[in-house]
Amino acid sequence: MNKLFHLILLFLPILFYGQSNNNDPVVESSEVRKLRFGLYGQGSLGWLNPEQKKDYSRASLGFGYGWGFDLEYNFNKNTALRSGLNISTYKAGLNYFDSELNENLNETYFALDQNEDFISWNSNDFPPDSVLYQLYTRNYSVNYVSIPVILKFKTNEIGYLTYFGEFGGTLGFKTNASVDDEIKPFSYNTTNSNFTNILPNENQKFTVTDINLDKGTQSVRLGLNMGIGAEYNISGNTALFFQLNWNYFVNNLLSKPENENFLRKQADDGTFETVAVKAIPGSLVISVGVIF
């Protein structure tokens, strides 16, 4: 991510240089509108960085999607404030049992009811069900409604293209969350605290999909947003645009440890403790749209 950050910083002076480079053929638009409106679709590549890197690791990248509309207020020909509304699905994964990390991995467990919903589990209590599932890999899918507040710097129109760089923040509100879990089932004996593998093959695992995890994820996320892109003038103030943005979200995707109701690990005395995973999300987003 540092390389991407430095690349964007190096690219921005090139954009500003283009504003005053008189050697380039510049096509002037007839007027500068104070307000512009845009509509776009997007695809994203998401990841999760766990804070406890010795116990958990980043799993597969997730491919998300979304759409939105922009409201752009032009201070002048080269500077604007961009906001609007964005509806998107963020996807990324975590490894809860990565054998390559160390030899003393914590085995994480949860319980499901007959509808394959998570069963709440109070800290230090015995399991709420006789069948427990060890969690290996979890892929998250979280839907957000977000409001960006972005400062946008644009070149003059060069040929039919206007280049821009932007920087700002994004405030997102979760609408729902679900997970796909790679798991292994065990029967648990409360008398001797022993686990017995249920499946005939001890290495066999399977995946349970689309489990609701609204209570296991944060309701709000706040992120930094940096991007570069270009507009292609079609006619007058109407243009096609395409851009690449990097998002770094500053808060944990997952619930705080004291609010974790489902995941537990077994302590030495046989009781079960809260699994306090903290994971910071990030994403690269490609957007294509039209602005008027």
Disulfide bonds with the S-S distance in Angstrom:
none
